[in-house]
Amino acid sequence: MRLILLGPPGAGKGTQAKRLENLRGLRQLATGDMLREAVKSGSELGREADRIMKAGQLVPDSIVIQMIGERVDGPDCSKGFILDGFPRTVGQAEALDAMLAERGTALDAVIELAVEDAALVGRISGRFTCGNCGTLYHDETKRPKKPGVCDVCGATEFKRRADDKAETVSARLKEYYEKTAPILPYYKGKSILRRVDGMAPVEEVARQIDGVLERV
């Protein structure tokens, strides 16, 4: 099973990818993690990516595609994979298809987690985590049972990500719609795009995704 989960920041892609990884044995592939792993490994590809990043430049799509190709060939991807954070442009989508075609395979489904912008801003901007164990909380929907104390580990220090501010979230949404959303028609044209309600509770989103995969 070869999947892509699409949706703006905060749509829940990471949560659902991790669930599918645990439930179905698929491997979640995040491009950021792959780049860090390649650099750490000291491989030729990793050294080239490291040189480019240290120069303050973006790693070109050709190198990212090579890294993805190496990962999907690995034994841990024998049951399939879920791409997280890639592709972001039509050009990347086309390059990904070409790389998979060289291996005699193709994507099985591209699942879009559809969300409402206003609700999404509220969902993300209200998030905060325990500074010790990382348990996630929210100003409106999940506050600690005892104010100022983590339910899980009892720590009293909490933190918020700088990019979870409402204005930052709005900017990230704008970038998503300008740069990434145009790939939706590309996959729709290939008849592999499926949409689920990303605003539903996590369990319901999971049920909808399972329904999509049962029909693939």
C-alpha positions as CSV (number, residue, x, y, z in Angstrom):
1,M,0.0,0.0,0.0
2,R,1.5,3.3,-1.1
3,L,-0.2,6.4,0.2
4,I,0.1,10.2,0.5
5,L,-1.8,12.1,3.1
6,L,-2.5,15.7,2.1
7,G,-3.9,18.6,4.0
8,P,-2.9,22.0,5.5
9,P,-0.8,22.2,8.7
10,G,-2.7,20.9,11.7
11,A,-5.1,18.8,9.7
12,G,-4.0,15.7,11.5
13,K,-1.8,14.0,8.9
14,G,0.8,13.0,11.4
15,T,-1.7,11.5,13.8
16,Q,-3.3,9.4,11.1
17,A,0.0,8.4,9.5
18,K,1.3,7.1,12.8
19,R,-1.9,5.1,13.3
20,L,-1.7,3.5,9.9
21,E,2.0,2.7,10.6
22,N,1.1,0.9,13.8
23,L,-2.0,-0.8,12.4
24,R,-1.0,-1.8,8.9
25,G,2.8,-2.0,9.1
26,L,3.2,0.8,6.6
27,R,6.2,3.1,7.0
28,Q,5.7,6.8,7.6
29,L,8.3,8.7,5.5
30,A,8.8,12.4,6.4
31,T,11.2,14.2,4.1
32,G,12.7,16.2,7.0
33,D,13.5,13.0,8.9
34,M,15.0,11.4,5.7
35,L,17.3,14.3,5.2
36,R,18.5,14.2,8.7
37,E,19.1,10.5,8.6
38,A,21.0,10.7,5.3
39,V,23.2,13.4,6.6
40,K,23.9,11.4,9.8
41,S,24.7,8.3,7.8
42,G,27.4,10.0,5.9
43,S,26.3,8.6,2.6
44,E,27.2,10.3,-0.7
45,L,23.7,11.6,-1.0
46,G,23.7,12.7,2.6
47,R,27.0,14.6,2.2
48,E,25.7,16.4,-0.8
49,A,22.5,17.4,1.0
50,D,24.5,18.6,4.0
51,R,26.7,20.7,1.8
52,I,23.7,22.3,0.2
53,M,21.9,23.0,3.5
54,K,25.0,24.4,5.1
55,A,25.2,26.8,2.2
56,G,21.7,28.0,3.2
57,Q,20.1,26.6,0.1
58,L,17.1,24.3,-0.4
59,V,17.9,20.7,-1.2
60,P,16.8,20.2,-4.9
61,D,13.9,17.9,-5.7
62,S,16.2,15.5,-7.5
63,I,18.1,14.7,-4.3
64,V,14.9,14.4,-2.3
65,I,13.5,12.0,-4.9
66,Q,16.6,9.9,-4.8
67,M,16.4,9.7,-1.0
68,I,12.7,8.6,-1.2
69,G,13.7,6.0,-3.7
70,E,16.3,4.6,-1.4
71,R,13.9,4.5,1.5
72,V,11.0,2.8,-0.4
73,D,13.5,0.1,-1.5
74,G,14.3,-0.7,2.1
75,P,12.9,-3.8,3.9
76,D,10.9,-1.7,6.3
77,C,8.8,-0.5,3.4
78,S,8.0,-4.0,2.2
79,K,4.3,-3.5,3.2
80,G,4.1,0.0,1.8
81,F,4.6,3.6,2.9
82,I,2.9,6.8,3.7
83,L,4.5,10.0,2.5
84,D,4.3,12.9,4.9
85,G,5.3,16.4,3.7
86,F,6.0,15.4,0.1
87,P,5.1,16.2,-2.6
88,R,4.4,19.9,-2.3
89,T,4.3,20.9,-5.9
90,V,3.0,19.4,-9.2
91,G,6.6,19.1,-10.4
92,Q,7.5,17.0,-7.3
93,A,4.4,14.9,-7.8
94,E,5.4,14.2,-11.4
95,A,8.9,13.3,-10.3
96,L,7.6,11.0,-7.6
97,D,5.4,9.2,-10.1
98,A,8.3,8.8,-12.5
99,M,10.5,7.3,-9.7
100,L,7.8,4.8,-8.7
101,A,7.2,3.9,-12.3
102,E,10.9,3.0,-12.7
103,R,10.3,0.5,-9.9
104,G,7.2,-0.9,-11.6
105,T,4.8,0.5,-9.0
106,A,2.6,3.5,-8.4
107,L,0.6,5.3,-5.6
108,D,-2.5,3.5,-4.5
109,A,-4.3,6.5,-3.0
110,V,-3.9,10.2,-2.1
111,I,-6.1,11.1,0.8
112,E,-6.9,14.7,1.5
113,L,-7.9,15.7,5.0
114,A,-10.3,18.5,4.3
115,V,-10.6,21.2,6.9
116,E,-12.2,24.6,7.6
117,D,-9.6,27.4,7.9
118,A,-11.1,29.2,10.8
119,A,-11.6,26.1,12.8
120,L,-8.1,25.0,12.0
121,V,-6.5,28.2,13.2
122,G,-8.3,27.7,16.5
123,R,-7.3,24.1,16.7
124,I,-3.6,24.9,16.2
125,S,-3.2,28.2,18.0
126,G,-4.7,26.8,21.2
127,R,-2.2,23.9,21.4
128,F,0.4,23.6,24.2
129,T,2.4,20.7,25.5
130,C,3.9,19.4,28.7
131,G,7.6,20.6,28.8
132,N,8.6,17.3,30.4
133,C,6.7,14.4,28.7
134,G,5.3,16.2,25.6
135,T,1.6,15.4,26.3
136,L,-0.6,17.6,24.1
137,Y,-3.2,20.0,25.5
138,H,-5.5,22.7,24.2
139,D,-6.9,25.9,25.6
140,E,-10.5,25.0,24.7
141,T,-10.7,21.3,24.3
142,K,-8.2,19.6,26.5
143,R,-6.9,21.5,29.5
144,P,-5.0,19.7,32.4
145,K,-7.4,18.3,35.0
146,K,-5.5,20.2,37.6
147,P,-4.6,23.7,36.4
148,G,-0.9,24.0,35.7
149,V,-0.1,20.3,36.3
150,C,0.4,17.7,33.6
151,D,-2.1,14.8,33.9
152,V,0.5,12.3,32.8
153,C,3.7,13.1,34.6
154,G,2.8,15.8,37.1
155,A,5.2,18.4,35.7
156,T,4.3,22.1,36.0
157,E,6.1,23.6,33.0
158,F,4.3,23.9,29.6
159,K,5.4,25.2,26.3
160,R,3.9,26.5,23.0
161,R,5.5,26.3,19.6
162,A,6.3,29.7,18.1
163,D,4.8,28.7,14.8
164,D,1.5,27.8,16.5
165,K,0.5,31.5,16.9
166,A,-2.7,32.4,15.0
167,E,-0.9,34.8,12.6
168,T,1.8,32.2,11.9
169,V,-0.8,29.5,11.2
170,S,-2.7,31.8,8.8
171,A,0.5,32.4,6.9
172,R,1.2,28.7,6.7
173,L,-2.3,28.1,5.4
174,K,-1.8,30.7,2.8
175,E,1.4,29.1,1.7
176,Y,-0.3,25.7,1.5
177,Y,-3.1,26.9,-0.7
178,E,-0.7,28.8,-3.0
179,K,1.9,26.0,-3.4
180,T,0.5,22.6,-2.4
181,A,-3.2,22.7,-3.0
182,P,-2.6,22.8,-6.8
183,I,-1.5,19.2,-6.8
184,L,-5.0,18.1,-5.8
185,P,-6.3,18.4,-9.4
186,Y,-3.2,16.5,-10.5
187,Y,-4.1,13.5,-8.4
188,K,-7.8,13.9,-9.1
189,G,-7.0,13.6,-12.8
190,K,-5.3,10.2,-12.0
191,S,-8.5,9.1,-10.2
192,I,-6.6,8.3,-7.0
193,L,-7.6,11.3,-4.9
194,R,-10.0,10.7,-2.0
195,R,-11.3,13.2,0.5
196,V,-12.2,12.7,4.2
197,D,-13.6,15.1,6.7
198,G,-10.5,16.3,8.6
199,M,-12.6,18.3,11.1
200,A,-14.3,15.1,12.4
201,P,-13.0,13.5,15.7
202,V,-9.8,11.6,15.3
203,E,-11.6,8.2,15.5
204,E,-14.1,9.2,12.8
205,V,-11.3,10.4,10.5
206,A,-9.6,7.1,11.0
207,R,-12.8,5.2,10.1
208,Q,-13.2,7.2,6.9
209,I,-9.5,6.5,5.9
210,D,-10.0,2.8,6.6
211,G,-13.1,2.9,4.4
212,V,-11.0,4.4,1.6
213,L,-8.3,1.8,1.9
214,E,-10.7,-1.0,1.9
215,R,-11.8,0.1,-1.6
216,V,-8.3,0.5,-2.9
